[in-house]
Amino acid sequence: MIKLAPVDQYIILAYFLFTFWLGFGRKNASDSTENFLVAGRRVTLPAFVASLVSTWYGGILGVGEFSYRFGISNWLVFGVPYYLCAIIFAIFLAGVARRSKHYTIPDQLEKVYGAKVRMAGAVFIFLLASPAPYLLMLGILLHLFLPVPIWAGILFSAGFSLLYIFRGGLQAVIRTDILQFVLMFLGFIILVVTAWTHYGGFNFLKEHLPAQHLTWHGGNSLQYILVWYVIAMATLVDANFYQRCFAAKSENVARWGIFVSVLFWLFFDFLTTTAGLYARVLLPELADPVQSFPRLAVFLLPNILQGVFFVALLATIMSTLDSFGFVSALTIGRDFLWRLRGGDDTSLNFYTRIGLLVTFSISVVIAIASSSIISIWYQLGSIATPALLLPLLTSFNARWKMSQGAAFVNIVFAGGISALWIILSLIQEEIPLGIDAVFPGLVISLIIYLSDNNLKKR
């Protein structure tokens, strides 16, 4: 446990109070469906960028661990593939997503493939958008510097986030994201500038880092790195990207908002990777690399600045928790409960709020039962990405879209084979055939797509 000075504890308390006021204290001008679910489709470029950028970095402790262990390859694994996929999304998908005026991804699946495909897709979108990893991360972080067990930190984080999303919907999420965006950059700029000032810049790091930390691979195999490039393709089916595009003021805001976000991600990745390298040099005997960022802050920063940095960590994770929690709840509320009850527009917000309760309840159980943040990401991403990738991407083009039957079979079988692969690896305690779970699912998906395409040409 990290013992914080009272002033740093007060800074953390002030952060929670101000975030709560932003999210809960300011009521939406209207409780209409569009206001609650897509912020009235009036999100401006600055708000779009702040929300998307902050939402994308919930795995900040995992980034610290990877940078500490593998050096600059962090950028190649957790940066470059996501920039590429985000740029592809901006060019080909952002505009059509905004034009669709949908509320959720399953709306698009139903429009093109029918209700059965919508329901199948919604299951995997719920998995991909689960806030469980971020609840676990907040529980670990709160346990690190407050005298509370991890499970209590998880429960507090879930309850805190749930309150203001329940009241304000996506508008509350975006309002708080703007604050989180400012705090996350402020905290890491303070940390990196302090380290640079006290110890020197890249020459200092080059002299003291293990040589492997400055290689592109960091000691990892090519297959391991390629797996993360494939997992990054989840960006193309990420519900938060679509939700922000659905809510954007215009197609240009959606498209250029993503381009600008990539620039901010580049800068933030520079900050986090550099901080991880300093942690490796200054704290070489660190027992748990997951704690590299908070431990580096304690080592380098004086009181008050420590509090600011810990708030930055909390803000980085909270923004992602809020966004994933809302999208997951919308999937439960709209794509399951609301449709099962007849689809009356006046009750949509009510069922979305019920979805919030269901989502956070399930996620709390998963988070408390799990021990590894990265394993949750890896497993859920490896299952959902093959299931959704081709059916969703091809749905936006009449020439390339699949038949309804093929889309349903693709979602069920591609996701199913990846899930089976993960189950076998857990039972056998080794990866079957040495092939990661995402690849069999993608191969099955591609075979189904090509077979369907061939049949349509006959």
The 8 nearest C-alpha neighbors of each residue, nearest first, counted from 0:
[[1, 143, 144, 2, 142, 145, 146, 3],
 [2, 0, 144, 143, 3, 145, 297, 294],
 [1, 3, 144, 0, 4, 145, 143, 297],
 [4, 2, 7, 1, 5, 8, 144, 306],
 [3, 5, 7, 6, 8, 302, 2, 303],
 [6, 4, 8, 7, 9, 3, 10, 302],
 [5, 7, 9, 8, 4, 303, 10, 302],
 [8, 6, 306, 10, 9, 4, 5, 303],
 [7, 9, 5, 11, 10, 6, 12, 3],
 [8, 10, 12, 6, 7, 11, 13, 5],
 [9, 11, 7, 13, 8, 12, 306, 14],
 [12, 10, 14, 8, 9, 13, 310, 7],
 [11, 13, 9, 15, 14, 10, 8, 16],
 [14, 12, 10, 16, 11, 15, 9, 17],
 [15, 13, 11, 17, 12, 16, 18, 10],
 [14, 16, 18, 12, 13, 17, 19, 11],
 [17, 15, 13, 19, 14, 18, 20, 12],
 [16, 18, 20, 14, 19, 15, 13, 21],
 [19, 17, 21, 15, 20, 16, 14, 175],
 [18, 20, 16, 22, 17, 21, 23, 15],
 [21, 19, 24, 17, 23, 18, 22, 16],
 [22, 20, 18, 19, 24, 23, 175, 25],
 [21, 23, 171, 163, 19, 20, 175, 24],
 [24, 22, 163, 20, 19, 25, 21, 166],
 [23, 25, 20, 21, 22, 26, 19, 163],
 [24, 26, 23, 21, 22, 27, 20, 167],
 [25, 27, 24, 28, 167, 23, 166, 22],
 [26, 28, 29, 167, 30, 25, 170, 34],
 [27, 29, 26, 30, 34, 31, 25, 167],
 [30, 28, 27, 31, 34, 35, 26, 32],
 [31, 29, 35, 34, 27, 32, 28, 33],
 [32, 30, 34, 29, 33, 35, 348, 39],
 [31, 33, 35, 34, 36, 348, 30, 347],
 [34, 32, 39, 37, 36, 31, 35, 38],
 [35, 33, 39, 38, 31, 32, 37, 36],
 [34, 36, 168, 32, 33, 169, 38, 37],
 [35, 37, 33, 169, 34, 32, 38, 168],
 [36, 38, 246, 33, 39, 40, 34, 169],
 [39, 37, 34, 170, 40, 169, 35, 246],
 [38, 40, 34, 33, 41, 37, 246, 35],
 [41, 39, 246, 247, 38, 248, 37, 42],
 [40, 42, 248, 39, 247, 43, 246, 38],
 [43, 41, 247, 248, 246, 40, 47, 46],
 [44, 42, 46, 45, 248, 47, 41, 247],
 [43, 45, 47, 252, 46, 256, 48, 42],
 [46, 44, 48, 47, 43, 49, 256, 42],
 [45, 47, 49, 43, 48, 44, 50, 42],
 [48, 46, 44, 50, 45, 49, 43, 42],
 [47, 49, 45, 51, 256, 50, 46, 260],
 [50, 48, 46, 177, 52, 180, 47, 51],
 [49, 51, 176, 47, 53, 48, 52, 173],
 [50, 52, 54, 48, 53, 49, 47, 55],
 [53, 51, 49, 55, 54, 50, 260, 48],
 [52, 54, 180, 50, 55, 51, 318, 56],
 [53, 55, 319, 51, 318, 52, 56, 50],
 [54, 56, 53, 52, 57, 51, 319, 58],
 [57, 55, 58, 54, 59, 53, 315, 319],
 [56, 58, 316, 319, 59, 315, 55, 133],
 [59, 57, 61, 56, 60, 62, 316, 133],
 [58, 60, 62, 61, 57, 56, 63, 316],
 [61, 59, 63, 62, 289, 58, 64, 290],
 [60, 62, 64, 63, 58, 59, 65, 289],
 [63, 61, 59, 65, 60, 64, 66, 58],
 [62, 64, 60, 66, 61, 275, 65, 291],
 [63, 65, 289, 288, 61, 67, 62, 66],
 [64, 66, 62, 68, 67, 63, 69, 73],
 [67, 65, 70, 275, 63, 69, 73, 68],
 [68, 66, 275, 279, 64, 65, 70, 69],
 [67, 69, 65, 66, 70, 64, 288, 279],
 [68, 70, 217, 66, 212, 65, 67, 72],
 [71, 69, 212, 66, 72, 67, 217, 213],
 [70, 72, 73, 74, 213, 212, 272, 66],
 [71, 73, 75, 215, 74, 216, 217, 70],
 [74, 72, 71, 76, 66, 75, 77, 65],
 [75, 73, 78, 72, 77, 76, 71, 79],
 [74, 76, 72, 79, 73, 78, 77, 215],
 [77, 75, 73, 74, 78, 72, 227, 224],
 [78, 76, 74, 73, 75, 79, 81, 80],
 [79, 77, 74, 81, 75, 76, 80, 82],
 [78, 80, 82, 75, 81, 83, 74, 77],
 [81, 79, 83, 228, 82, 78, 231, 84],
 [80, 82, 84, 83, 231, 79, 78, 85],
 [83, 81, 85, 79, 80, 84, 261, 86],
 [84, 82, 80, 86, 81, 85, 79, 87],
 [83, 85, 87, 81, 86, 82, 88, 234],
 [84, 86, 88, 82, 87, 83, 81, 89],
 [87, 85, 89, 83, 88, 84, 82, 90],
 [88, 86, 84, 90, 85, 89, 91, 83],
 [87, 89, 92, 85, 86, 91, 90, 93],
 [90, 88, 254, 93, 86, 87, 91, 92],
 [91, 89, 87, 88, 86, 92, 93, 254],
 [90, 92, 88, 89, 87, 93, 94, 95],
 [91, 93, 88, 95, 94, 89, 96, 90],
 [94, 92, 89, 96, 254, 253, 95, 88],
 [93, 95, 250, 97, 96, 92, 98, 254],
 [94, 96, 98, 97, 92, 93, 99, 395],
 [95, 97, 93, 99, 94, 98, 92, 244],
 [98, 96, 245, 94, 244, 95, 99, 250],
 [99, 97, 95, 96, 100, 94, 250, 245],
 [98, 100, 96, 101, 97, 95, 245, 107],
 [101, 99, 98, 97, 245, 102, 96, 246],
 [102, 100, 99, 103, 106, 245, 107, 104],
 [101, 103, 245, 100, 106, 37, 36, 242],
 [104, 102, 106, 105, 101, 242, 330, 107],
 [103, 105, 106, 107, 108, 238, 241, 102],
 [106, 104, 108, 117, 107, 103, 121, 109],
 [107, 105, 109, 104, 103, 108, 101, 110],
 [108, 106, 110, 105, 104, 109, 111, 101],
 [109, 107, 105, 117, 111, 106, 110, 112],
 [110, 108, 113, 117, 114, 112, 106, 107],
 [109, 111, 107, 108, 112, 113, 106, 114],
 [110, 112, 108, 109, 113, 394, 107, 403],
 [113, 111, 403, 109, 108, 116, 110, 114],
 [112, 114, 109, 115, 116, 110, 111, 117],
 [113, 115, 117, 109, 116, 118, 112, 108],
 [116, 114, 118, 117, 113, 119, 407, 109],
 [117, 115, 119, 407, 118, 114, 113, 120],
 [118, 116, 105, 109, 114, 108, 120, 115],
 [117, 119, 121, 115, 116, 120, 114, 122],
 [120, 118, 116, 121, 122, 117, 115, 410],
 [121, 119, 117, 123, 122, 118, 116, 124],
 [120, 122, 124, 118, 123, 119, 105, 117],
 [123, 121, 125, 120, 119, 124, 126, 118],
 [122, 124, 126, 383, 125, 120, 121, 127],
 [125, 123, 121, 127, 126, 122, 128, 120],
 [124, 126, 128, 327, 122, 123, 127, 121],
 [127, 125, 123, 129, 124, 128, 379, 122],
 [126, 128, 124, 125, 129, 379, 383, 380],
 [129, 127, 323, 125, 327, 126, 124, 130],
 [128, 130, 126, 131, 127, 125, 327, 323],
 [131, 129, 323, 324, 320, 133, 132, 362],
 [130, 132, 362, 366, 134, 129, 133, 365],
 [133, 131, 135, 372, 134, 130, 136, 375],
 [134, 132, 136, 135, 131, 130, 320, 137],
 [133, 135, 131, 137, 153, 136, 132, 138],
 [136, 134, 366, 138, 132, 133, 137, 153],
 [135, 137, 133, 139, 138, 134, 140, 132],
 [138, 136, 140, 134, 139, 135, 141, 133],
 [137, 139, 152, 153, 149, 135, 141, 136],
 [140, 138, 142, 136, 137, 149, 141, 143],
 [141, 139, 137, 143, 142, 138, 136, 144],
 [142, 140, 138, 143, 145, 139, 144, 152],
 [141, 143, 139, 147, 145, 140, 149, 148],
 [144, 142, 0, 140, 141, 1, 145, 139],
 [143, 145, 1, 0, 142, 141, 2, 3],
 [144, 146, 142, 141, 147, 143, 0, 1],
 [147, 145, 142, 144, 148, 143, 0, 141],
 [146, 148, 142, 145, 151, 149, 152, 141],
 [149, 147, 151, 150, 142, 152, 146, 138],
 [150, 148, 138, 152, 142, 151, 139, 153],
 [149, 151, 153, 152, 148, 367, 154, 138],
 [150, 152, 154, 153, 148, 149, 155, 147],
 [153, 151, 138, 149, 155, 150, 154, 141],
 [154, 152, 138, 150, 156, 134, 151, 155],
 [153, 155, 151, 157, 152, 156, 158, 150],
 [154, 156, 152, 158, 157, 153, 159, 151],
 [157, 155, 159, 153, 154, 158, 152, 160],
 [158, 156, 154, 160, 155, 159, 161, 153],
 [157, 159, 161, 155, 156, 160, 154, 162],
 [158, 160, 156, 161, 157, 162, 155, 163],
 [161, 159, 157, 162, 158, 163, 156, 321],
 [160, 162, 158, 164, 159, 165, 163, 157],
 [163, 161, 165, 160, 159, 164, 158, 166],
 [162, 164, 23, 22, 166, 165, 161, 167],
 [165, 163, 168, 167, 161, 166, 162, 171],
 [166, 164, 163, 162, 161, 352, 167, 168],
 [165, 167, 163, 164, 168, 23, 162, 26],
 [166, 168, 171, 164, 170, 165, 163, 27],
 [169, 167, 35, 164, 170, 171, 165, 36],
 [168, 170, 172, 171, 38, 36, 35, 37],
 [169, 171, 38, 173, 172, 168, 167, 174],
 [172, 170, 22, 167, 174, 169, 173, 168],
 [171, 173, 169, 170, 175, 174, 176, 321],
 [172, 174, 176, 170, 175, 171, 50, 169],
 [175, 173, 171, 176, 172, 177, 170, 21],
 [174, 176, 178, 177, 172, 173, 22, 21],
 [177, 175, 173, 179, 50, 178, 174, 318],
 [178, 176, 180, 49, 175, 179, 174, 50],
 [177, 179, 175, 176, 181, 180, 182, 174],
 [178, 180, 314, 176, 182, 177, 181, 183],
 [181, 179, 177, 53, 178, 183, 182, 49],
 [182, 180, 178, 179, 184, 183, 185, 177],
 [181, 183, 311, 185, 179, 184, 180, 186],
 [184, 182, 311, 186, 180, 185, 315, 181],
 [185, 183, 187, 186, 182, 181, 188, 180],
 [184, 186, 182, 188, 183, 187, 181, 189],
 [187, 185, 308, 311, 189, 183, 184, 188],
 [186, 188, 190, 189, 184, 185, 191, 270],
 [187, 189, 185, 191, 190, 186, 192, 184],
 [188, 190, 186, 187, 192, 191, 193, 185],
 [191, 189, 187, 193, 188, 192, 194, 186],
 [192, 190, 194, 188, 193, 189, 274, 195],
 [191, 193, 195, 189, 194, 190, 188, 196],
 [194, 192, 196, 190, 191, 195, 189, 197],
 [195, 193, 191, 197, 192, 196, 198, 190],
 [194, 196, 199, 192, 200, 193, 198, 197],
 [197, 195, 193, 194, 199, 198, 192, 200],
 [198, 196, 194, 195, 193, 199, 192, 299],
 [199, 197, 195, 194, 196, 203, 200, 193],
 [200, 198, 195, 203, 196, 197, 201, 202],
 [199, 201, 195, 203, 202, 204, 198, 196],
 [200, 202, 204, 203, 205, 199, 195, 206],
 [201, 203, 205, 204, 200, 206, 199, 207],
 [204, 202, 206, 201, 199, 205, 200, 207],
 [205, 203, 201, 207, 202, 206, 208, 200],
 [204, 206, 202, 203, 207, 208, 201, 213],
 [207, 205, 203, 204, 208, 202, 201, 209],
 [206, 208, 204, 205, 280, 203, 209, 202],
 [209, 207, 205, 204, 280, 206, 210, 212],
 [210, 208, 211, 212, 207, 213, 205, 206],
 [211, 209, 212, 213, 208, 214, 205, 207],
 [210, 212, 214, 217, 213, 209, 218, 69],
 [213, 211, 70, 217, 69, 210, 209, 214],
 [212, 214, 211, 210, 71, 70, 215, 217],
 [215, 213, 211, 217, 216, 212, 72, 71],
 [214, 216, 72, 217, 71, 213, 75, 212],
 [215, 217, 72, 218, 219, 214, 220, 221],
 [218, 216, 69, 212, 211, 214, 72, 219],
 [217, 219, 216, 211, 220, 69, 214, 212],
 [220, 218, 216, 217, 223, 221, 224, 69],
 [221, 219, 223, 222, 224, 218, 216, 225],
 [220, 222, 224, 223, 225, 219, 216, 226],
 [223, 221, 225, 220, 224, 226, 219, 435],
 [222, 224, 220, 226, 221, 225, 219, 227],
 [223, 225, 221, 226, 227, 222, 76, 220],
 [226, 224, 228, 222, 227, 223, 221, 229],
 [227, 225, 229, 223, 228, 224, 222, 230],
 [226, 228, 230, 229, 225, 224, 231, 76],
 [229, 227, 225, 231, 80, 226, 230, 224],
 [228, 230, 226, 231, 227, 232, 225, 437],
 [229, 231, 227, 232, 228, 233, 226, 380],
 [232, 230, 228, 233, 229, 81, 234, 80],
 [233, 231, 234, 230, 229, 235, 84, 228],
 [232, 234, 231, 236, 235, 384, 230, 237],
 [235, 233, 237, 232, 236, 231, 84, 85],
 [234, 236, 233, 232, 237, 88, 84, 388],
 [237, 235, 233, 234, 388, 238, 387, 391],
 [238, 236, 234, 239, 240, 235, 233, 241],
 [237, 239, 241, 240, 242, 236, 326, 104],
 [238, 240, 242, 241, 237, 243, 326, 322],
 [241, 239, 243, 238, 242, 237, 244, 51],
 [240, 242, 244, 238, 239, 243, 245, 96],
 [241, 243, 239, 245, 244, 240, 238, 246],
 [242, 244, 246, 240, 245, 241, 247, 239],
 [243, 245, 241, 247, 253, 97, 246, 242],
 [244, 246, 97, 242, 243, 247, 100, 241],
 [247, 245, 40, 37, 243, 244, 42, 38],
 [248, 246, 42, 244, 40, 249, 253, 41],
 [247, 249, 41, 42, 40, 43, 252, 246],
 [250, 248, 252, 251, 247, 253, 97, 41],
 [249, 251, 94, 253, 252, 97, 254, 93],
 [252, 250, 254, 249, 253, 255, 94, 256],
 [251, 253, 249, 44, 256, 250, 255, 254],
 [254, 252, 244, 250, 256, 251, 247, 93],
 [253, 255, 89, 251, 93, 256, 252, 257],
 [256, 254, 258, 257, 252, 251, 253, 259],
 [255, 257, 253, 259, 48, 252, 254, 258],
 [256, 258, 260, 255, 259, 254, 89, 261],
 [257, 259, 255, 261, 260, 256, 86, 254],
 [260, 258, 256, 262, 261, 257, 255, 263],
 [261, 259, 257, 263, 262, 258, 48, 52],
 [260, 262, 264, 258, 259, 263, 82, 265],
 [263, 261, 265, 259, 260, 264, 266, 258],
 [262, 264, 260, 266, 265, 261, 267, 259],
 [265, 263, 261, 267, 262, 266, 268, 260],
 [266, 264, 262, 268, 263, 267, 261, 269],
 [265, 267, 269, 263, 264, 268, 270, 262],
 [266, 268, 270, 264, 269, 265, 263, 271],
 [269, 267, 271, 265, 270, 266, 272, 264],
 [268, 270, 266, 267, 272, 271, 273, 265],
 [271, 269, 267, 273, 268, 272, 274, 187],
 [272, 270, 274, 268, 273, 269, 275, 267],
 [273, 271, 275, 269, 274, 270, 66, 268],
 [274, 272, 276, 270, 275, 271, 269, 277],
 [273, 275, 271, 277, 272, 276, 191, 270],
 [276, 274, 66, 67, 278, 272, 273, 277],
 [277, 275, 279, 273, 278, 274, 67, 70],
 [276, 278, 274, 280, 279, 275, 281, 273],
 [277, 279, 275, 281, 276, 282, 280, 295],
 [278, 280, 276, 67, 283, 277, 282, 281],
 [281, 279, 277, 278, 283, 282, 208, 207],
 [280, 282, 278, 279, 277, 283, 295, 298],
 [281, 283, 278, 279, 284, 285, 280, 295],
 [284, 282, 279, 280, 285, 281, 278, 286],
 [285, 283, 282, 286, 279, 281, 287, 288],
 [284, 286, 282, 287, 283, 288, 291, 279],
 [287, 285, 284, 288, 290, 283, 289, 291],
 [286, 288, 289, 285, 290, 291, 64, 284],
 [289, 287, 64, 291, 290, 285, 67, 286],
 [290, 288, 64, 287, 60, 291, 61, 63],
 [289, 291, 288, 293, 292, 287, 294, 60],
 [292, 290, 288, 294, 289, 293, 63, 295],
 [291, 293, 295, 294, 290, 63, 296, 275],
 [292, 294, 296, 295, 290, 291, 297, 309],
 [295, 293, 297, 291, 296, 292, 290, 298],
 [296, 294, 298, 292, 297, 293, 278, 291],
 [295, 297, 293, 299, 294, 300, 298, 305],
 [296, 298, 294, 295, 299, 300, 293, 305],
 [297, 299, 295, 296, 294, 300, 281, 282],
 [300, 298, 296, 297, 295, 194, 301, 193],
 [299, 301, 296, 305, 297, 304, 298, 302],
 [302, 300, 304, 305, 303, 299, 297, 296],
 [301, 303, 305, 304, 7, 300, 4, 306],
 [302, 304, 306, 305, 7, 307, 6, 301],
 [305, 303, 307, 306, 302, 301, 300, 308],
 [306, 304, 308, 303, 302, 307, 300, 301],
 [305, 307, 7, 303, 309, 304, 308, 10],
 [306, 308, 304, 310, 305, 309, 186, 311],
 [309, 307, 186, 311, 305, 310, 306, 304],
 [310, 308, 312, 306, 311, 307, 305, 313],
 [309, 311, 313, 307, 308, 312, 11, 314],
 [312, 310, 183, 308, 182, 314, 186, 309],
 [313, 311, 309, 315, 310, 314, 308, 316],
 [312, 314, 310, 316, 311, 315, 317, 309],
 [315, 313, 179, 317, 311, 316, 312, 310],
 [316, 314, 312, 313, 57, 183, 317, 318],
 [315, 317, 57, 313, 319, 314, 318, 320],
 [318, 316, 320, 314, 319, 315, 313, 321],
 [319, 317, 54, 321, 316, 176, 320, 315],
 [320, 318, 54, 57, 322, 316, 317, 321],
 [319, 321, 317, 323, 130, 318, 133, 322],
 [322, 320, 324, 318, 319, 323, 317, 325],
 [321, 323, 319, 325, 324, 320, 326, 318],
 [324, 322, 128, 326, 130, 320, 325, 321],
 [323, 325, 321, 327, 130, 322, 326, 320],
 [324, 326, 328, 322, 323, 327, 329, 321],
 [327, 325, 329, 323, 328, 324, 322, 330],
 [326, 328, 330, 125, 324, 128, 329, 325],
 [329, 327, 354, 355, 325, 331, 330, 326],
 [328, 330, 332, 326, 351, 327, 331, 333],
 [329, 331, 334, 327, 328, 333, 332, 326],
 [332, 330, 354, 328, 335, 329, 334, 333],
 [331, 333, 351, 354, 350, 329, 336, 330],
 [334, 332, 337, 329, 330, 335, 331, 336],
 [333, 335, 330, 331, 338, 332, 337, 336],
 [334, 336, 331, 338, 333, 337, 332, 339],
 [337, 335, 332, 339, 338, 333, 340, 331],
 [338, 336, 333, 340, 342, 339, 332, 350],
 [337, 339, 342, 341, 340, 336, 335, 334],
 [338, 340, 336, 337, 341, 335, 342, 334],
 [341, 339, 337, 338, 342, 336, 343, 335],
 [342, 340, 338, 339, 343, 337, 336, 344],
 [341, 343, 338, 337, 340, 344, 339, 347],
 [342, 344, 345, 346, 341, 347, 337, 340],
 [345, 343, 347, 346, 342, 32, 348, 337],
 [344, 346, 343, 347, 348, 32, 349, 31],
 [345, 347, 349, 344, 348, 343, 350, 337],
 [348, 346, 350, 349, 344, 345, 351, 337],
 [349, 347, 351, 350, 346, 32, 352, 35],
 [350, 348, 352, 346, 347, 351, 353, 332],
 [351, 349, 332, 353, 347, 352, 348, 337],
 [350, 352, 332, 354, 348, 329, 353, 349],
 [351, 353, 355, 354, 349, 350, 165, 348],
 [352, 354, 350, 356, 355, 351, 332, 357],
 [353, 355, 328, 332, 351, 331, 357, 352],
 [356, 354, 328, 352, 358, 353, 357, 359],
 [355, 357, 353, 354, 359, 358, 360, 352],
 [356, 358, 354, 360, 355, 359, 361, 353],
 [359, 357, 355, 361, 360, 328, 356, 354],
 [358, 360, 362, 361, 356, 357, 363, 355],
 [361, 359, 357, 363, 358, 362, 356, 364],
 [362, 360, 364, 358, 359, 363, 357, 365],
 [363, 361, 131, 359, 365, 364, 360, 366],
 [362, 364, 366, 360, 365, 361, 359, 367],
 [363, 365, 367, 361, 362, 366, 368, 360],
 [366, 364, 362, 368, 363, 367, 369, 131],
 [365, 367, 135, 131, 363, 369, 368, 364],
 [366, 368, 364, 369, 365, 150, 363, 135],
 [367, 369, 365, 366, 364, 370, 363, 135],
 [370, 368, 366, 367, 371, 365, 372, 135],
 [369, 371, 372, 368, 367, 366, 135, 374],
 [372, 370, 374, 373, 369, 375, 132, 135],
 [371, 373, 132, 375, 374, 376, 370, 136],
 [372, 374, 376, 375, 371, 377, 61, 132],
 [373, 375, 377, 371, 376, 372, 378, 379],
 [376, 374, 378, 372, 373, 377, 379, 132],
 [377, 375, 373, 374, 379, 378, 380, 372],
 [376, 378, 374, 380, 375, 379, 381, 373],
 [377, 379, 381, 375, 380, 376, 374, 382],
 [378, 380, 382, 376, 381, 377, 127, 375],
 [381, 379, 377, 383, 382, 378, 384, 376],
 [380, 382, 437, 378, 379, 384, 377, 383],
 [383, 381, 414, 417, 379, 380, 418, 384],
 [382, 384, 123, 386, 380, 385, 381, 127],
 [383, 385, 233, 386, 387, 388, 380, 382],
 [386, 384, 441, 440, 388, 413, 387, 383],
 [387, 385, 410, 414, 413, 383, 384, 388],
 [388, 386, 384, 385, 390, 391, 389, 410],
 [387, 389, 385, 384, 391, 390, 392, 386],
 [388, 390, 392, 391, 393, 387, 444, 448],
 [391, 389, 406, 393, 387, 392, 388, 394],
 [390, 392, 394, 389, 393, 388, 387, 108],
 [393, 391, 389, 394, 390, 388, 395, 235],
 [392, 394, 400, 399, 395, 391, 390, 396],
 [395, 393, 400, 391, 392, 396, 390, 111],
 [394, 396, 393, 392, 397, 400, 95, 391],
 [397, 395, 398, 399, 394, 393, 400, 392],
 [398, 396, 400, 399, 395, 394, 393, 401],
 [397, 399, 396, 400, 393, 401, 395, 394],
 [398, 400, 393, 396, 397, 401, 394, 395],
 [399, 401, 393, 394, 397, 398, 396, 402],
 [402, 400, 406, 405, 403, 399, 390, 448],
 [401, 403, 405, 404, 406, 400, 451, 112],
 [404, 402, 112, 406, 405, 407, 401, 113],
 [405, 403, 407, 406, 402, 408, 401, 112],
 [404, 406, 408, 402, 407, 403, 409, 401],
 [407, 405, 409, 403, 404, 390, 408, 401],
 [406, 408, 116, 404, 410, 409, 405, 411],
 [409, 407, 405, 411, 406, 410, 412, 404],
 [410, 408, 406, 407, 412, 413, 444, 411],
 [409, 411, 386, 407, 408, 413, 412, 414],
 [410, 412, 408, 414, 409, 415, 413, 407],
 [411, 413, 415, 409, 414, 408, 410, 416],
 [414, 412, 440, 386, 444, 415, 416, 409],
 [415, 413, 386, 382, 417, 412, 411, 416],
 [414, 416, 412, 418, 413, 417, 411, 419],
 [415, 417, 419, 418, 413, 440, 414, 412],
 [418, 416, 436, 420, 440, 382, 414, 419],
 [417, 419, 415, 421, 420, 416, 382, 414],
 [418, 420, 416, 422, 417, 421, 415, 423],
 [421, 419, 417, 423, 436, 418, 422, 416],
 [420, 422, 424, 418, 423, 419, 436, 425],
 [423, 421, 419, 425, 424, 420, 426, 418],
 [424, 422, 426, 420, 425, 421, 427, 419],
 [423, 425, 430, 429, 421, 427, 428, 422],
 [424, 426, 428, 422, 423, 427, 421, 429],
 [427, 425, 423, 424, 428, 422, 429, 421],
 [426, 428, 424, 429, 425, 423, 430, 431],
 [429, 427, 425, 424, 426, 430, 423, 431],
 [428, 430, 424, 427, 431, 425, 433, 426],
 [429, 431, 424, 433, 432, 434, 435, 428],
 [432, 430, 433, 424, 434, 429, 420, 423],
 [433, 431, 434, 430, 435, 429, 424, 420],
 [432, 434, 430, 431, 435, 429, 436, 424],
 [435, 433, 432, 431, 430, 436, 438, 439],
 [436, 434, 437, 438, 430, 433, 226, 439],
 [437, 435, 417, 420, 438, 421, 381, 439],
 [436, 438, 381, 440, 435, 417, 439, 441],
 [437, 439, 441, 440, 436, 435, 442, 434],
 [440, 438, 442, 441, 437, 436, 443, 417],
 [441, 439, 413, 417, 385, 443, 438, 437],
 [440, 442, 385, 444, 438, 443, 439, 445],
 [441, 443, 439, 445, 444, 440, 438, 446],
 [444, 442, 446, 440, 441, 445, 413, 439],
 [445, 443, 441, 447, 413, 442, 409, 446],
 [444, 446, 448, 442, 447, 443, 449, 441],
 [447, 445, 443, 449, 448, 444, 450, 442],
 [448, 446, 450, 444, 445, 449, 451, 443],
 [447, 449, 445, 451, 446, 450, 452, 444],
 [448, 450, 452, 446, 451, 447, 445, 453],
 [451, 449, 453, 447, 452, 448, 446, 454],
 [450, 452, 454, 448, 453, 449, 447, 455],
 [453, 451, 449, 455, 450, 454, 448, 456],
 [452, 454, 450, 456, 451, 455, 449, 457],
 [455, 453, 451, 457, 456, 452, 450, 449],
 [454, 456, 452, 453, 457, 451, 402, 450],
 [457, 455, 453, 454, 452, 451, 450, 449],
 [456, 454, 455, 453, 452, 451, 450, 449]]
